[in-house]
Amino acid sequence: METELKLSLRQQDVPALLAHPLLAAPADLQRLLNTYFDTPALDLKQRRMAVRERLAGEQWLLTVKTAGKSENGLSRRQEWEAPTTPGALDFAALVDDAELAASLMALRAELKPLFRTDFERHSWVLKHDSASIEVALDQGHITVPGTALSEGILELELEMLSGPEVALHALADALRHTPSGAIALTPSDASKAQRGLALFAQSAPG
């Protein structure tokens, strides 16, 4: 189960955020290249699910996310992720829910790449209010291969590793107050996958 708080911010506020004392430790930096899949009939979208292949450094990962609930930027959903071979889409080995794994395997032959989300991630693991939280600043683009469609990614994700959920909001409030003044960190309920699907819909005929 993944619990995270997603926040949008303005480009001009990035330097102030990065200068925050809570983020003083060196960040881990990753370049994440992601491809999302669905069938021509968008079966996964109808089930509010996402299937993603990610290249993180030299490692390929396959991820399945199920329908979750997102309110005021806070989302909870089931997630499976494990190393993979590109194009294998081996859901039987990944998902420990037999019914879900079987339904995904039945769709596997129809799954095609729809859109990409490629971004750089600066991340920190912080202890705050008796919680352990991963803070990730993502900057990049959503694109639809074969088209000129593109949309920027600039968001801060606070993911609960352990501890009380209320600590996510407490940390967000703390990060809003930087030494150079308050910045806007606005809760966002739109995942990268949802934004990618909306962009892909613009490329569909009719």
N, C-alpha and C positions, 0 to 999 in steps of 0.2 A: 504494500500500500504506500503510495506516494502522497505526501502532504506538502504543498508549497504555496507560497504567496508570490504572485507575479505583480510587478510594479513597472509602469512605464515612466520614462523620464525624458527630459529635453537634452539635446546634444550639448547645449551651452552649459549644462549643469554637471557634465561628466567630470571635468577637472576638479570641481569642488567635492564631488563624491569621492573621487580617488584620493583626495587629500584628507579625508576623514580619519581621525585618529584610530577608529575601530578597524580601518583597513590599512594600517601602517605596515603590517607584515607583508613580505613579498607575495604577490599573487601567483598561483599556478596559471599558466597560459596554455590554452589548447586551441587548435584550429579544428573545428568540427564540421564535417561535410556530410549532409543528411539528404537521403532520398526517401520520399513517402510514396506508398503504393496504395492502389485500390483497383477495383474491377471497373470495366467500362460502365456498368450500371451503378457504380458507387455503393456497393453493398456494405463496405466498411463504414462509410459516412452514415448510411441509414442506421447502422447499429451503434453509431457514435464511438467508433473504435479507430485506432491508428496503428499502422504497421510501418516501421521505419528501419532503414539500413543506415548505419552511421560509421564513417571512417574517423576515428579518433587517434591521431598520430599514425601509427602503422597497424592499428588493430581495428578490424571490422566488428561491429556489434549489430545484432538484430533485436529490435524492441517492439513489444506489443503493449498498447495502452487501451484499457477498456473505458466504457462510458463512465464519466465521473460527474461530480457536482462541483460547480465553481460559483462562488458568491463573494462579491467585493474583493476579487483577486485571489481568494483562498480556494484552492482546488484539492480534492481528494479523489484518487482513482487507483485502480489496480494497475500494476506495471510489471512486465517481465522483460529482462534484458540479459543477453549472454553473447559471448564471442560467436562469430558466424563466418561462413564462406560467402562472398558476394553472390547474390542470386539464388542461394540455396533455399531460403525461406523455409527452414525446417521447424515448423511450429510444434510438431509432435515432440521434439527434443527440448523445446523452450518452455512451453506452457504446461503447467502441472494441473490444469483444469481439463480433464479428459474431453468433456463435451465441447468446450471452447476450442481446444486443439484440433479436434476432429472437424469442426465447422470451418476453421481456418485452412486446414489441409485440403478440404473440399473446394475451397476457392482459389487455392494456390496457382493453378494453371492459368487463371484469368487475371491475376494481379499484374498491373503494369505501373511503371513510374509515372507519377502525376506532376510532382513539383519538388523543388529542392529548397532547403533552408541551410545556408552556409554562413558560418559566423565564427568570430573569435570569442572565446570565453575566458575572462579573468575570474578566478574563483579563490575564495578564502573559506576556511572552516573556523567559525567563531563560537566561543562559549558566551552565552548571554541569558540571564535570568534562569539559571539552572538548566539550560538547554544547549544542545550542540546543533548548530545551524550552518549549512553551506550557503554562502552568498556567491551568486554568479552574475557577472555583468556580461551580457551578450550583445555584440555589435556585428551586424552583417546584412545579408539580403535574402529575401524569398524570391525565387525565380521559377518560371514555367519553361522547361526546356523546349526549344523550337519556336519560342515566341520572344517578343521584346518586353513582356510583362515582368515588372520587378517592383519590390516593395522593401523598404528598409526595416531592419531589426535593431531596436535599441531598448533593452529591458533589463530589469534587475529581478532575479529570482532568489527567493529565500526558501530553501528546502529543509524541512525538519529531519534531522538525523536521529535525535532523541530528546525527550523532554516535553514540557507542556506546550500545547499549541498556541497559547496566548503569547508565548515568547516571540513568535514570528512577528506579531503586530508591534510588540515592544521594541524589537530590533529595528523594524521599519521606521518607527517614530524616532529612534535614536539616530538613524542614518540621515533622516531629513534635516537634522540640525548640524550643519557643518561649521567649521571655524570661520568660513567666509559668509555665513548666513544660511537661512533656510532654503531648501530646494524642494521642488515638487516631485514626490514619488507617488504616482497615482495608481491605485489598484486597477488591474486589467483582467477581465475574464476570458479574453480571446487568446487561445493557445497558438503556437506557431502553426500547428497542423490546421486549425480552423481558419487562420488567416491564409494559409497556403491553398486550402480548398476554395476559399472565396476568390482568390486570385486565379486559380485554375478555371473557375466557373466563367471568368471573363473571356477565356480563350475558347470556350465551347461554342459551336455554331448555334445561331438562333438565340 
